[in-house]
């Protein structure tokens, strides 16, 4: 197996961070639009709550069902 290209790996990581930042910015705008009277502190708190426990992704973004970890041998 060929070694991974560090430049490409770094670019992929940078892109992942940019996508995360874009998602956070979009959610901030969504909260601001839904709650126009909310203070900036309230928006920050709601955004932090969303980042911790996103509805629909309580167990992560992967498909499947939660299992105990470490898994026991069959």
N, CA, C and O atoms as a Maestro MAE file, in Angstrom:
{
 s_m_m2io_version
 :::
 2.0.0
}

f_m_ct {
 s_m_title
 :::
 protein
 m_atom[296] {
  # First column is atom index #
  i_m_mmod_type
  r_m_x_coord
  r_m_y_coord
  r_m_z_coord
  i_m_residue_number
  s_m_chain_name
  s_m_pdb_residue_name
  s_m_pdb_atom_name
  i_m_atomic_number
  :::
  1 25 0.847 -1.175 0.000 1 A "UNK " " N  " 7
  2 3 0.000 0.000 0.000 1 A "UNK " " CA " 6
  3 2 0.896 1.242 0.000 1 A "UNK " " C  " 6
  4 15 1.864 1.314 0.757 1 A "UNK " " O  " 8
  5 25 0.576 2.194 -0.831 2 A "UNK " " N  " 7
  6 3 1.377 3.420 -0.948 2 A "UNK " " CA " 6
  7 2 1.136 4.332 0.253 2 A "UNK " " C  " 6
  8 15 0.047 4.365 0.826 2 A "UNK " " O  " 8
  9 25 2.176 5.065 0.612 3 A "UNK " " N  " 7
  10 3 2.059 6.020 1.720 3 A "UNK " " CA " 6
  11 2 1.143 7.176 1.307 3 A "UNK " " C  " 6
  12 15 1.124 7.584 0.146 3 A "UNK " " O  " 8
  13 25 0.394 7.691 2.269 4 A "UNK " " N  " 7
  14 3 -0.509 8.813 2.002 4 A "UNK " " CA " 6
  15 2 0.300 10.085 1.776 4 A "UNK " " C  " 6
  16 15 1.331 10.303 2.411 4 A "UNK " " O  " 8
  17 25 -0.177 10.904 0.880 5 A "UNK " " N  " 7
  18 3 0.472 12.171 0.559 5 A "UNK " " CA " 6
  19 2 0.144 13.193 1.658 5 A "UNK " " C  " 6
  20 15 -1.019 13.563 1.816 5 A "UNK " " O  " 8
  21 25 1.142 13.652 2.415 6 A "UNK " " N  " 7
  22 3 0.873 14.587 3.511 6 A "UNK " " CA " 6
  23 2 0.192 15.874 3.049 6 A "UNK " " C  " 6
  24 15 -0.634 16.430 3.773 6 A "UNK " " O  " 8
  25 25 0.527 16.345 1.862 7 A "UNK " " N  " 7
  26 3 -0.099 17.568 1.361 7 A "UNK " " CA " 6
  27 2 -1.587 17.355 1.135 7 A "UNK " " C  " 6
  28 15 -2.406 18.206 1.483 7 A "UNK " " O  " 8
  29 25 -1.927 16.221 0.555 8 A "UNK " " N  " 7
  30 3 -3.338 15.919 0.317 8 A "UNK " " CA " 6
  31 2 -4.085 15.713 1.633 8 A "UNK " " C  " 6
  32 15 -5.214 16.179 1.786 8 A "UNK " " O  " 8
  33 25 -3.463 15.022 2.576 9 A "UNK " " N  " 7
  34 3 -4.086 14.825 3.886 9 A "UNK " " CA " 6
  35 2 -4.347 16.170 4.572 9 A "UNK " " C  " 6
  36 15 -5.415 16.383 5.146 9 A "UNK " " O  " 8
  37 25 -3.379 17.057 4.508 10 A "UNK " " N  " 7
  38 3 -3.535 18.379 5.114 10 A "UNK " " CA " 6
  39 2 -4.666 19.155 4.439 10 A "UNK " " C  " 6
  40 15 -5.450 19.825 5.110 10 A "UNK " " O  " 8
  41 25 -4.748 19.063 3.123 11 A "UNK " " N  " 7
  42 3 -5.812 19.745 2.386 11 A "UNK " " CA " 6
  43 2 -7.179 19.183 2.759 11 A "UNK " " C  " 6
  44 15 -8.136 19.940 2.921 11 A "UNK " " O  " 8
  45 25 -7.280 17.866 2.895 12 A "UNK " " N  " 7
  46 3 -8.550 17.250 3.300 12 A "UNK " " CA " 6
  47 2 -8.961 17.690 4.699 12 A "UNK " " C  " 6
  48 15 -10.138 17.948 4.947 12 A "UNK " " O  " 8
  49 25 -8.009 17.777 5.605 13 A "UNK " " N  " 7
  50 3 -8.309 18.223 6.962 13 A "UNK " " CA " 6
  51 2 -8.748 19.685 6.963 13 A "UNK " " C  " 6
  52 15 -9.699 20.047 7.656 13 A "UNK " " O  " 8
  53 25 -8.059 20.527 6.187 14 A "UNK " " N  " 7
  54 3 -8.447 21.934 6.081 14 A "UNK " " CA " 6
  55 2 -9.866 22.054 5.535 14 A "UNK " " C  " 6
  56 15 -10.654 22.866 6.021 14 A "UNK " " O  " 8
  57 25 -10.193 21.250 4.531 15 A "UNK " " N  " 7
  58 3 -11.531 21.270 3.952 15 A "UNK " " CA " 6
  59 2 -12.578 20.831 4.977 15 A "UNK " " C  " 6
  60 15 -13.660 21.414 5.049 15 A "UNK " " O  " 8
  61 25 -12.262 19.811 5.765 16 A "UNK " " N  " 7
  62 3 -13.191 19.361 6.811 16 A "UNK " " CA " 6
  63 2 -13.443 20.481 7.821 16 A "UNK " " C  " 6
  64 15 -14.582 20.683 8.242 16 A "UNK " " O  " 8
  65 25 -12.412 21.200 8.209 17 A "UNK " " N  " 7
  66 3 -12.588 22.316 9.145 17 A "UNK " " CA " 6
  67 2 -13.426 23.428 8.521 17 A "UNK " " C  " 6
  68 15 -14.269 24.021 9.195 17 A "UNK " " O  " 8
  69 25 -13.201 23.714 7.241 18 A "UNK " " N  " 7
  70 3 -13.987 24.740 6.558 18 A "UNK " " CA " 6
  71 2 -15.461 24.348 6.485 18 A "UNK " " C  " 6
  72 15 -16.337 25.190 6.684 18 A "UNK " " O  " 8
  73 25 -15.738 23.071 6.201 19 A "UNK " " N  " 7
  74 3 -17.123 22.605 6.147 19 A "UNK " " CA " 6
  75 2 -17.786 22.701 7.520 19 A "UNK " " C  " 6
  76 15 -18.954 23.073 7.626 19 A "UNK " " O  " 8
  77 25 -17.042 22.366 8.558 20 A "UNK " " N  " 7
  78 3 -17.573 22.494 9.914 20 A "UNK " " CA " 6
  79 2 -17.915 23.951 10.209 20 A "UNK " " C  " 6
  80 15 -19.007 24.252 10.692 20 A "UNK " " O  " 8
  81 25 -16.992 24.841 9.923 21 A "UNK " " N  " 7
  82 3 -17.229 26.270 10.169 21 A "UNK " " CA " 6
  83 2 -18.421 26.784 9.377 21 A "UNK " " C  " 6
  84 15 -19.195 27.598 9.881 21 A "UNK " " O  " 8
  85 25 -18.579 26.317 8.136 22 A "UNK " " N  " 7
  86 3 -19.716 26.740 7.321 22 A "UNK " " CA " 6
  87 2 -21.022 26.233 7.932 22 A "UNK " " C  " 6
  88 15 -22.011 26.966 7.963 22 A "UNK " " O  " 8
  89 25 -21.037 25.002 8.414 23 A "UNK " " N  " 7
  90 3 -22.237 24.457 9.061 23 A "UNK " " CA " 6
  91 2 -22.607 25.225 10.306 23 A "UNK " " C  " 6
  92 15 -23.785 25.494 10.541 23 A "UNK " " O  " 8
  93 25 -21.624 25.582 11.106 24 A "UNK " " N  " 7
  94 3 -21.878 26.365 12.320 24 A "UNK " " CA " 6
  95 2 -22.426 27.746 11.948 24 A "UNK " " C  " 6
  96 15 -23.365 28.232 12.579 24 A "UNK " " O  " 8
  97 25 -21.851 28.367 10.940 25 A "UNK " " N  " 7
  98 3 -22.335 29.690 10.499 25 A "UNK " " CA " 6
  99 2 -23.771 29.606 9.995 25 A "UNK " " C  " 6
  100 15 -24.578 30.493 10.274 25 A "UNK " " O  " 8
  101 25 -24.098 28.547 9.254 26 A "UNK " " N  " 7
  102 3 -25.469 28.377 8.765 26 A "UNK " " CA " 6
  103 2 -26.448 28.177 9.920 26 A "UNK " " C  " 6
  104 15 -27.543 28.739 9.912 26 A "UNK " " O  " 8
  105 25 -26.059 27.383 10.905 27 A "UNK " " N  " 7
  106 3 -26.955 27.167 12.044 27 A "UNK " " CA " 6
  107 2 -27.128 28.455 12.836 27 A "UNK " " C  " 6
  108 15 -28.223 28.738 13.321 27 A "UNK " " O  " 8
  109 25 -26.062 29.237 12.972 28 A "UNK " " N  " 7
  110 3 -26.168 30.527 13.670 28 A "UNK " " CA " 6
  111 2 -27.179 31.421 12.941 28 A "UNK " " C  " 6
  112 15 -28.016 32.054 13.584 28 A "UNK " " O  " 8
  113 25 -27.106 31.477 11.615 29 A "UNK " " N  " 7
  114 3 -28.060 32.273 10.842 29 A "UNK " " CA " 6
  115 2 -29.475 31.738 11.010 29 A "UNK " " C  " 6
  116 15 -30.424 32.513 11.131 29 A "UNK " " O  " 8
  117 25 -29.618 30.427 11.018 30 A "UNK " " N  " 7
  118 3 -30.924 29.804 11.214 30 A "UNK " " CA " 6
  119 2 -31.508 30.208 12.563 30 A "UNK " " C  " 6
  120 15 -32.675 30.592 12.647 30 A "UNK " " O  " 8
  121 25 -30.704 30.123 13.610 31 A "UNK " " N  " 7
  122 3 -31.177 30.507 14.949 31 A "UNK " " CA " 6
  123 2 -31.543 31.996 14.992 31 A "UNK " " C  " 6
  124 15 -32.563 32.366 15.574 31 A "UNK " " O  " 8
  125 25 -30.733 32.830 14.393 32 A "UNK " " N  " 7
  126 3 -30.991 34.275 14.373 32 A "UNK " " CA " 6
  127 2 -32.305 34.572 13.645 32 A "UNK " " C  " 6
  128 15 -33.076 35.436 14.062 32 A "UNK " " O  " 8
  129 25 -32.546 33.842 12.550 33 A "UNK " " N  " 7
  130 3 -33.778 34.045 11.772 33 A "UNK " " CA " 6
  131 2 -35.002 33.565 12.563 33 A "UNK " " C  " 6
  132 15 -36.045 34.219 12.546 33 A "UNK " " O  " 8
  133 25 -34.878 32.420 13.258 34 A "UNK " " N  " 7
  134 3 -35.997 31.884 14.030 34 A "UNK " " CA " 6
  135 2 -36.238 32.648 15.319 34 A "UNK " " C  " 6
  136 15 -37.361 32.673 15.822 34 A "UNK " " O  " 8
  137 25 -35.202 33.269 15.860 35 A "UNK " " N  " 7
  138 3 -35.297 33.949 17.163 35 A "UNK " " CA " 6
  139 2 -34.764 35.377 17.045 35 A "UNK " " C  " 6
  140 15 -33.723 35.690 17.623 35 A "UNK " " O  " 8
  141 25 -35.455 36.245 16.310 36 A "UNK " " N  " 7
  142 3 -34.914 37.588 16.056 36 A "UNK " " CA " 6
  143 2 -34.748 38.434 17.322 36 A "UNK " " C  " 6
  144 15 -33.945 39.367 17.332 36 A "UNK " " O  " 8
  145 25 -35.482 38.130 18.372 37 A "UNK " " N  " 7
  146 3 -35.392 38.903 19.614 37 A "UNK " " CA " 6
  147 2 -34.326 38.360 20.571 37 A "UNK " " C  " 6
  148 15 -34.056 38.981 21.599 37 A "UNK " " O  " 8
  149 25 -33.726 37.231 20.255 38 A "UNK " " N  " 7
  150 3 -32.744 36.611 21.152 38 A "UNK " " CA " 6
  151 2 -31.458 37.430 21.203 38 A "UNK " " C  " 6
  152 15 -31.033 38.026 20.214 38 A "UNK " " O  " 8
  153 25 -30.857 37.436 22.387 39 A "UNK " " N  " 7
  154 3 -29.570 38.124 22.543 39 A "UNK " " CA " 6
  155 2 -28.471 37.285 21.903 39 A "UNK " " C  " 6
  156 15 -28.661 36.101 21.626 39 A "UNK " " O  " 8
  157 25 -27.328 37.908 21.674 40 A "UNK " " N  " 7
  158 3 -26.190 37.189 21.103 40 A "UNK " " CA " 6
  159 2 -25.745 36.071 22.044 40 A "UNK " " C  " 6
  160 15 -25.323 35.006 21.592 40 A "UNK " " O  " 8
  161 25 -25.838 36.312 23.346 41 A "UNK " " N  " 7
  162 3 -25.469 35.282 24.326 41 A "UNK " " CA " 6
  163 2 -26.410 34.081 24.232 41 A "UNK " " C  " 6
  164 15 -25.969 32.936 24.333 41 A "UNK " " O  " 8
  165 25 -27.722 34.345 24.036 42 A "UNK " " N  " 7
  166 3 -28.689 33.266 23.904 42 A "UNK " " CA " 6
  167 2 -28.418 32.461 22.627 42 A "UNK " " C  " 6
  168 15 -28.479 31.231 22.637 42 A "UNK " " O  " 8
  169 25 -28.125 33.151 21.548 43 A "UNK " " N  " 7
  170 3 -27.806 32.468 20.294 43 A "UNK " " CA " 6
  171 2 -26.558 31.613 20.484 43 A "UNK " " C  " 6
  172 15 -26.527 30.467 20.034 43 A "UNK " " O  " 8
  173 25 -25.531 32.144 21.140 44 A "UNK " " N  " 7
  174 3 -24.301 31.379 21.395 44 A "UNK " " CA " 6
  175 2 -24.595 30.126 22.217 44 A "UNK " " C  " 6
  176 15 -24.055 29.056 21.937 44 A "UNK " " O  " 8
  177 25 -25.452 30.260 23.232 45 A "UNK " " N  " 7
  178 3 -25.792 29.132 24.093 45 A "UNK " " CA " 6
  179 2 -26.568 28.069 23.315 45 A "UNK " " C  " 6
  180 15 -26.296 26.876 23.449 45 A "UNK " " O  " 8
  181 25 -27.526 28.500 22.508 46 A "UNK " " N  " 7
  182 3 -28.303 27.552 21.706 46 A "UNK " " CA " 6
  183 2 -27.425 26.866 20.659 46 A "UNK " " C  " 6
  184 15 -27.592 25.679 20.378 46 A "UNK " " O  " 8
  185 25 -26.506 27.611 20.097 47 A "UNK " " N  " 7
  186 3 -25.585 27.033 19.124 47 A "UNK " " CA " 6
  187 2 -24.691 25.990 19.788 47 A "UNK " " C  " 6
  188 15 -24.457 24.923 19.222 47 A "UNK " " O  " 8
  189 25 -24.196 26.291 20.973 48 A "UNK " " N  " 7
  190 3 -23.361 25.327 21.705 48 A "UNK " " CA " 6
  191 2 -24.171 24.075 22.049 48 A "UNK " " C  " 6
  192 15 -23.658 22.960 21.952 48 A "UNK " " O  " 8
  193 25 -25.440 24.253 22.453 49 A "UNK " " N  " 7
  194 3 -26.305 23.101 22.732 49 A "UNK " " CA " 6
  195 2 -26.484 22.245 21.480 49 A "UNK " " C  " 6
  196 15 -26.421 21.018 21.546 49 A "UNK " " O  " 8
  197 25 -26.706 22.899 20.343 50 A "UNK " " N  " 7
  198 3 -26.887 22.176 19.089 50 A "UNK " " CA " 6
  199 2 -25.625 21.394 18.727 50 A "UNK " " C  " 6
  200 15 -25.711 20.259 18.259 50 A "UNK " " O  " 8
  201 25 -24.477 21.986 18.936 51 A "UNK " " N  " 7
  202 3 -23.224 21.293 18.627 51 A "UNK " " CA " 6
  203 2 -23.026 20.068 19.520 51 A "UNK " " C  " 6
  204 15 -22.476 19.059 19.080 51 A "UNK " " O  " 8
  205 25 -23.470 20.158 20.766 52 A "UNK " " N  " 7
  206 3 -23.315 19.034 21.690 52 A "UNK " " CA " 6
  207 2 -24.311 17.914 21.408 52 A "UNK " " C  " 6
  208 15 -23.950 16.738 21.469 52 A "UNK " " O  " 8
  209 25 -25.561 18.263 21.099 53 A "UNK " " N  " 7
  210 3 -26.618 17.256 20.938 53 A "UNK " " CA " 6
  211 2 -27.503 17.610 19.763 53 A "UNK " " C  " 6
  212 15 -28.633 18.065 19.939 53 A "UNK " " O  " 8
  213 25 -26.983 17.398 18.558 54 A "UNK " " N  " 7
  214 3 -27.772 17.696 17.369 54 A "UNK " " CA " 6
  215 2 -28.929 16.721 17.248 54 A "UNK " " C  " 6
  216 15 -28.709 15.510 17.245 54 A "UNK " " O  " 8
  217 25 -30.160 17.218 17.147 55 A "UNK " " N  " 7
  218 3 -31.308 16.318 16.988 55 A "UNK " " CA " 6
  219 2 -31.132 15.433 15.764 55 A "UNK " " C  " 6
  220 15 -30.819 15.911 14.673 55 A "UNK " " O  " 8
  221 25 -31.338 14.137 15.962 56 A "UNK " " N  " 7
  222 3 -31.176 13.182 14.876 56 A "UNK " " CA " 6
  223 2 -29.786 12.584 14.796 56 A "UNK " " C  " 6
  224 15 -29.572 11.631 14.046 56 A "UNK " " O  " 8
  225 25 -28.839 13.115 15.544 57 A "UNK " " N  " 7
  226 3 -27.472 12.587 15.518 57 A "UNK " " CA " 6
  227 2 -26.946 12.410 16.936 57 A "UNK " " C  " 6
  228 15 -25.772 12.651 17.216 57 A "UNK " " O  " 8
  229 25 -27.843 11.984 17.823 58 A "UNK " " N  " 7
  230 3 -27.456 11.841 19.229 58 A "UNK " " CA " 6
  231 2 -26.336 10.828 19.427 58 A "UNK " " C  " 6
  232 15 -25.546 10.933 20.365 58 A "UNK " " O  " 8
  233 25 -26.278 9.837 18.523 59 A "UNK " " N  " 7
  234 3 -25.267 8.788 18.652 59 A "UNK " " CA " 6
  235 2 -24.209 8.899 17.572 59 A "UNK " " C  " 6
  236 15 -23.483 7.936 17.323 59 A "UNK " " O  " 8
  237 25 -24.105 10.059 16.921 60 A "UNK " " N  " 7
  238 3 -23.137 10.257 15.853 60 A "UNK " " CA " 6
  239 2 -23.821 10.306 14.506 60 A "UNK " " C  " 6
  240 15 -25.047 10.247 14.418 60 A "UNK " " O  " 8
  241 25 -23.033 10.414 13.467 61 A "UNK " " N  " 7
  242 3 -23.569 10.565 12.124 61 A "UNK " " CA " 6
  243 2 -23.570 9.261 11.325 61 A "UNK " " C  " 6
  244 15 -23.995 9.250 10.169 61 A "UNK " " O  " 8
  245 25 -23.110 8.185 11.912 62 A "UNK " " N  " 7
  246 3 -23.026 6.927 11.182 62 A "UNK " " CA " 6
  247 2 -24.368 6.199 11.199 62 A "UNK " " C  " 6
  248 15 -25.186 6.398 12.097 62 A "UNK " " O  " 8
  249 25 -24.575 5.362 10.202 63 A "UNK " " N  " 7
  250 3 -25.765 4.526 10.170 63 A "UNK " " CA " 6
  251 2 -25.590 3.381 11.153 63 A "UNK " " C  " 6
  252 15 -24.470 3.043 11.535 63 A "UNK " " O  " 8
  253 25 -26.685 2.798 11.550 64 A "UNK " " N  " 7
  254 3 -26.627 1.643 12.431 64 A "UNK " " CA " 6
  255 2 -27.237 1.950 13.783 64 A "UNK " " C  " 6
  256 15 -27.905 2.966 13.970 64 A "UNK " " O  " 8
  257 25 -26.995 1.064 14.703 65 A "UNK " " N  " 7
  258 3 -27.543 1.229 16.047 65 A "UNK " " CA " 6
  259 2 -26.407 1.275 17.055 65 A "UNK " " C  " 6
  260 15 -25.347 0.691 16.826 65 A "UNK " " O  " 8
  261 25 -26.621 1.965 18.168 66 A "UNK " " N  " 7
  262 3 -25.572 2.029 19.192 66 A "UNK " " CA " 6
  263 2 -25.328 0.638 19.793 66 A "UNK " " C  " 6
  264 15 -26.265 -0.136 19.990 66 A "UNK " " O  " 8
  265 25 -24.087 0.342 20.072 67 A "UNK " " N  " 7
  266 3 -23.716 -0.920 20.717 67 A "UNK " " CA " 6
  267 2 -22.764 -0.612 21.863 67 A "UNK " " C  " 6
  268 15 -22.065 0.401 21.838 67 A "UNK " " O  " 8
  269 25 -22.732 -1.474 22.858 68 A "UNK " " N  " 7
  270 3 -21.788 -1.247 23.960 68 A "UNK " " CA " 6
  271 2 -20.344 -1.350 23.469 68 A "UNK " " C  " 6
  272 15 -20.038 -2.107 22.548 68 A "UNK " " O  " 8
  273 25 -19.479 -0.583 24.096 69 A "UNK " " N  " 7
  274 3 -18.071 -0.608 23.728 69 A "UNK " " CA " 6
  275 2 -17.242 -0.870 24.946 69 A "UNK " " C  " 6
  276 15 -17.530 -0.267 25.980 69 A "UNK " " O  " 8
  277 25 -16.257 -1.698 24.926 70 A "UNK " " N  " 7
  278 3 -15.840 -2.505 23.779 70 A "UNK " " CA " 6
  279 2 -16.830 -3.637 23.536 70 A "UNK " " C  " 6
  280 15 -17.507 -4.109 24.449 70 A "UNK " " O  " 8
  281 25 -16.890 -4.052 22.287 71 A "UNK " " N  " 7
  282 3 -17.799 -5.132 21.930 71 A "UNK " " CA " 6
  283 2 -17.287 -6.444 22.493 71 A "UNK " " C  " 6
  284 15 -16.084 -6.680 22.600 71 A "UNK " " O  " 8
  285 25 -18.236 -7.281 22.844 72 A "UNK " " N  " 7
  286 3 -17.881 -8.616 23.328 72 A "UNK " " CA " 6
  287 2 -17.756 -9.563 22.143 72 A "UNK " " C  " 6
  288 15 -18.473 -9.427 21.152 72 A "UNK " " O  " 8
  289 25 -16.853 -10.510 22.249 73 A "UNK " " N  " 7
  290 3 -16.672 -11.494 21.193 73 A "UNK " " CA " 6
  291 2 -17.932 -12.359 21.101 73 A "UNK " " C  " 6
  292 15 -18.533 -12.678 22.126 73 A "UNK " " O  " 8
  293 25 -18.340 -12.744 19.881 74 A "UNK " " N  " 7
  294 3 -19.553 -13.576 19.723 74 A "UNK " " CA " 6
  295 2 -19.394 -14.954 20.299 74 A "UNK " " C  " 6
  296 15 -20.324 -15.759 20.239 74 A "UNK " " O  " 8
  :::
 }
 m_bond[295] {
  # First column is bond index #
  i_m_from
  i_m_to
  i_m_order
  :::
  1 1 2 1
  2 2 3 1
  3 3 4 2
  4 3 5 1
  5 5 6 1
  6 6 7 1
  7 7 8 2
  8 7 9 1
  9 9 10 1
  10 10 11 1
  11 11 12 2
  12 11 13 1
  13 13 14 1
  14 14 15 1
  15 15 16 2
  16 15 17 1
  17 17 18 1
  18 18 19 1
  19 19 20 2
  20 19 21 1
  21 21 22 1
  22 22 23 1
  23 23 24 2
  24 23 25 1
  25 25 26 1
  26 26 27 1
  27 27 28 2
  28 27 29 1
  29 29 30 1
  30 30 31 1
  31 31 32 2
  32 31 33 1
  33 33 34 1
  34 34 35 1
  35 35 36 2
  36 35 37 1
  37 37 38 1
  38 38 39 1
  39 39 40 2
  40 39 41 1
  41 41 42 1
  42 42 43 1
  43 43 44 2
  44 43 45 1
  45 45 46 1
  46 46 47 1
  47 47 48 2
  48 47 49 1
  49 49 50 1
  50 50 51 1
  51 51 52 2
  52 51 53 1
  53 53 54 1
  54 54 55 1
  55 55 56 2
  56 55 57 1
  57 57 58 1
  58 58 59 1
  59 59 60 2
  60 59 61 1
  61 61 62 1
  62 62 63 1
  63 63 64 2
  64 63 65 1
  65 65 66 1
  66 66 67 1
  67 67 68 2
  68 67 69 1
  69 69 70 1
  70 70 71 1
  71 71 72 2
  72 71 73 1
  73 73 74 1
  74 74 75 1
  75 75 76 2
  76 75 77 1
  77 77 78 1
  78 78 79 1
  79 79 80 2
  80 79 81 1
  81 81 82 1
  82 82 83 1
  83 83 84 2
  84 83 85 1
  85 85 86 1
  86 86 87 1
  87 87 88 2
  88 87 89 1
  89 89 90 1
  90 90 91 1
  91 91 92 2
  92 91 93 1
  93 93 94 1
  94 94 95 1
  95 95 96 2
  96 95 97 1
  97 97 98 1
  98 98 99 1
  99 99 100 2
  100 99 101 1
  101 101 102 1
  102 102 103 1
  103 103 104 2
  104 103 105 1
  105 105 106 1
  106 106 107 1
  107 107 108 2
  108 107 109 1
  109 109 110 1
  110 110 111 1
  111 111 112 2
  112 111 113 1
  113 113 114 1
  114 114 115 1
  115 115 116 2
  116 115 117 1
  117 117 118 1
  118 118 119 1
  119 119 120 2
  120 119 121 1
  121 121 122 1
  122 122 123 1
  123 123 124 2
  124 123 125 1
  125 125 126 1
  126 126 127 1
  127 127 128 2
  128 127 129 1
  129 129 130 1
  130 130 131 1
  131 131 132 2
  132 131 133 1
  133 133 134 1
  134 134 135 1
  135 135 136 2
  136 135 137 1
  137 137 138 1
  138 138 139 1
  139 139 140 2
  140 139 141 1
  141 141 142 1
  142 142 143 1
  143 143 144 2
  144 143 145 1
  145 145 146 1
  146 146 147 1
  147 147 148 2
  148 147 149 1
  149 149 150 1
  150 150 151 1
  151 151 152 2
  152 151 153 1
  153 153 154 1
  154 154 155 1
  155 155 156 2
  156 155 157 1
  157 157 158 1
  158 158 159 1
  159 159 160 2
  160 159 161 1
  161 161 162 1
  162 162 163 1
  163 163 164 2
  164 163 165 1
  165 165 166 1
  166 166 167 1
  167 167 168 2
  168 167 169 1
  169 169 170 1
  170 170 171 1
  171 171 172 2
  172 171 173 1
  173 173 174 1
  174 174 175 1
  175 175 176 2
  176 175 177 1
  177 177 178 1
  178 178 179 1
  179 179 180 2
  180 179 181 1
  181 181 182 1
  182 182 183 1
  183 183 184 2
  184 183 185 1
  185 185 186 1
  186 186 187 1
  187 187 188 2
  188 187 189 1
  189 189 190 1
  190 190 191 1
  191 191 192 2
  192 191 193 1
  193 193 194 1
  194 194 195 1
  195 195 196 2
  196 195 197 1
  197 197 198 1
  198 198 199 1
  199 199 200 2
  200 199 201 1
  201 201 202 1
  202 202 203 1
  203 203 204 2
  204 203 205 1
  205 205 206 1
  206 206 207 1
  207 207 208 2
  208 207 209 1
  209 209 210 1
  210 210 211 1
  211 211 212 2
  212 211 213 1
  213 213 214 1
  214 214 215 1
  215 215 216 2
  216 215 217 1
  217 217 218 1
  218 218 219 1
  219 219 220 2
  220 219 221 1
  221 221 222 1
  222 222 223 1
  223 223 224 2
  224 223 225 1
  225 225 226 1
  226 226 227 1
  227 227 228 2
  228 227 229 1
  229 229 230 1
  230 230 231 1
  231 231 232 2
  232 231 233 1
  233 233 234 1
  234 234 235 1
  235 235 236 2
  236 235 237 1
  237 237 238 1
  238 238 239 1
  239 239 240 2
  240 239 241 1
  241 241 242 1
  242 242 243 1
  243 243 244 2
  244 243 245 1
  245 245 246 1
  246 246 247 1
  247 247 248 2
  248 247 249 1
  249 249 250 1
  250 250 251 1
  251 251 252 2
  252 251 253 1
  253 253 254 1
  254 254 255 1
  255 255 256 2
  256 255 257 1
  257 257 258 1
  258 258 259 1
  259 259 260 2
  260 259 261 1
  261 261 262 1
  262 262 263 1
  263 263 264 2
  264 263 265 1
  265 265 266 1
  266 266 267 1
  267 267 268 2
  268 267 269 1
  269 269 270 1
  270 270 271 1
  271 271 272 2
  272 271 273 1
  273 273 274 1
  274 274 275 1
  275 275 276 2
  276 275 277 1
  277 277 278 1
  278 278 279 1
  279 279 280 2
  280 279 281 1
  281 281 282 1
  282 282 283 1
  283 283 284 2
  284 283 285 1
  285 285 286 1
  286 286 287 1
  287 287 288 2
  288 287 289 1
  289 289 290 1
  290 290 291 1
  291 291 292 2
  292 291 293 1
  293 293 294 1
  294 294 295 1
  295 295 296 2
  :::
 }
}
